[in-house]
Structure formats: structure tokens, C-alpha cells
């Protein structure tokens, strides 16, 4: 019998039907995501977040955002620091929110369960200093959320005026 070089023996044994399959580095399959439970968590988060907004509870409201928040408003891109500074200054002057009502809330959950997109209508009654009038604003909002260290945070907001309700 002719002797094969060592490499040939290794190749033949690797291709042999009796040879064990090479070990694969396979990550464990992700656990199934409970979409309904995640949607309920996000729904509670959005309602609580807008409760802070409606109550002008700025510390809790701004804690709802990721520090790297990106936002699109009708006026353009707004960073978190600029938004927070202007909102705090406005509240200090007597402006703010008298009421915020979320409706038509729809939530999509990412496959891993730690990302979500919330879209909804937001009716805001502004708070204004005495002697001024405020008109209810109807807006449409999309929030992108990540669950980080067990807590939901808003990482992106797209906010703009909504069409008037159909009569």
C-alpha cells in the first residue's frame, strides 16, 4: 500500500463519511420575543413620557431621551442640548404644555425585542403666560426607541404638523 503524505491523510479523513463533522462556532438562537408584552411596555413608556411633557416635569421628560438623540422638526434637525435649553427657558418664562393627548398609537417591535418604533398623533394644548391665548396643536410623531440596561430610551424623534381631522 502506498503511503500518503500527512496532508493527504488529513484531507481524506476530513472527507470520510465516518469522520466527525468539524465543530462550528454557532451562537445560541435568540429567545422568542413576546411582541405583545414589548408593545405594552413601549405603550406605557410613551404614555408616561407624554405625561411628563404635559406636566412640564422636565427632569423626567428629558431623562426619557438617549443622550445621542437625533430629531427632525419642521424647522430641521435639532440636537438634544439645544432642545432642552430652549424648552427649559420657555417654561421658566411661563410657557410649556397644559395638556398632551396621545392617540392612534401604533408600535412595531424589532426582532430582538430591544428596539421599537412608535407612531402616533399628539394633540398639545400649549401653556402660555397670562393674557395670551393658545391654540391646540395637532402633530404626528414617530419615536425610535432602544432598550438599554433594561430601560427604554428615545433615540430619534420625527415630529411635524398633522393634517386636520376628517369631518
C-alpha positions in Angstrom: 0.0 0.0 0.0 1.3 3.4 -1.0 1.8 5.9 1.9 0.2 9.3 1.6 1.8 12.4 2.8 0.3 13.5 6.1 -1.7 16.3 4.5 -3.4 13.7 2.2 -4.3 11.5 5.2 -5.8 14.5 6.9 -7.8 15.5 3.8 -9.1 12.0 3.3 -10.1 11.6 6.9 -11.9 15.0 6.9 -13.9 13.9 3.8 -14.6 10.4 5.1 -18.2 9.8 5.9 -17.2 8.3 9.3 -15.2 11.4 10.3 -16.9 13.6 12.8 -18.2 16.9 11.4 -16.0 19.9 12.2 -17.1 21.9 15.2 -19.0 25.1 14.2 -19.0 28.2 16.3 -22.7 28.7 16.4 -24.3 31.4 18.5 -27.3 30.3 20.5 -30.6 31.1 18.8 -32.2 34.2 20.3 -35.1 33.7 22.7 -38.5 34.3 21.2 -39.7 37.9 21.7 -43.0 38.4 23.3 -44.2 41.1 20.9 -47.4 41.9 22.8 -45.6 42.3 26.1 -43.0 44.5 24.5 -45.7 46.6 22.8 -47.3 47.0 26.2 -44.0 48.2 27.8 -43.5 50.7 25.0 -47.1 51.9 25.2 -46.7 52.6 28.9 -43.4 54.3 28.3 -44.9 56.6 25.6 -47.9 57.5 27.8 -45.6 58.2 30.8 -43.2 60.2 28.7 -46.0 62.4 27.4 -47.4 62.6 31.0 -44.1 64.2 32.0 -44.4 66.5 28.9 -48.0 67.5 29.8 -47.0 68.2 33.4 -43.8 70.2 32.4 -41.8 67.7 34.5 -38.7 68.5 32.6 -36.2 66.3 34.6 -38.2 63.2 33.9 -39.2 64.2 30.4 -35.6 64.8 29.3 -34.4 61.6 31.1 -36.6 59.7 28.6 -34.2 60.5 25.8 -30.9 58.9 24.9 -28.0 61.5 25.2 -27.3 60.9 21.5 -30.9 61.8 20.5 -31.5 62.9 16.9 -34.6 64.8 16.0 -36.3 66.1 12.9 -38.7 69.0 13.3 -40.4 71.1 10.6 -37.6 73.6 11.1 -34.9 71.0 10.6 -32.5 68.8 12.7 -32.4 69.7 16.4 -30.0 68.2 18.9 -30.9 67.4 22.5 -28.9 70.1 24.2 -30.5 72.8 22.0 -34.0 71.5 22.6 -33.5 71.1 26.3 -32.1 74.6 26.7 -34.9 76.3 24.7 -37.6 74.3 26.4 -36.3 75.0 29.9 -36.0 78.7 29.1 -39.6 78.8 27.8 -41.0 77.0 30.9 -39.2 79.5 33.1 -40.9 82.3 31.2 -44.4 80.8 31.8 -44.7 78.8 28.6 -45.0 75.0 28.4 -47.6 72.4 28.0 -51.1 72.5 29.6 -52.2 69.1 28.1 -50.8 66.4 25.8 -53.0 63.7 24.5 -51.7 60.6 22.5 -54.0 58.9 20.1 -53.7 56.3 17.3 -50.6 54.8 18.9 -49.1 52.0 16.8 -45.9 50.2 17.9 -43.6 48.0 15.9 -41.1 45.8 17.7 -37.7 44.8 16.3 -36.8 41.1 16.0 -34.6 41.2 19.1 -37.2 42.9 21.3 -34.9 45.8 22.3 -35.9 48.2 19.5 -39.3 49.7 18.8 -40.9 52.3 16.6 -43.9 54.2 18.0 -46.1 56.3 15.7 -49.0 58.4 16.9 -50.9 61.6 16.8 -50.2 64.1 19.6 -52.6 66.9 20.5 -50.9 69.6 22.6 -52.6 72.4 24.4 -49.7 74.9 25.0 -49.4 76.7 28.3 -48.9 80.4 27.8 -48.4 83.3 30.2 -51.5 85.1 31.5 -53.3 87.2 29.0 -52.2 85.2 25.9 -54.2 82.6 24.1 -53.1 79.2 22.9 -54.4 77.1 20.0 -54.4 73.3 20.3 -51.6 71.9 18.1 -52.2 68.6 16.3 -48.9 66.8 15.4 -47.8 63.4 14.1 -44.8 61.9 15.8 -42.5 58.9 15.2 -40.2 57.8 18.0 -37.5 55.2 17.7 -36.7 53.5 21.0 -33.9 51.3 22.2 -34.0 49.3 25.4 -30.7 49.9 27.1 -29.7 48.5 30.5 -33.4 47.4 31.0 -34.9 50.8 30.2 -36.5 52.2 27.1 -34.9 55.4 25.8 -35.9 57.5 22.8 -33.1 57.7 20.3 -34.8 59.5 17.4 -37.9 61.7 17.0 -39.6 62.9 13.8 -42.2 65.5 14.7 -44.4 67.6 12.5 -47.9 69.0 12.0 -50.7 66.6 11.3 -53.5 67.1 8.8 -56.7 68.4 10.4 -59.1 65.6 11.4 -61.5 64.5 8.7 -65.1 65.7 9.3 
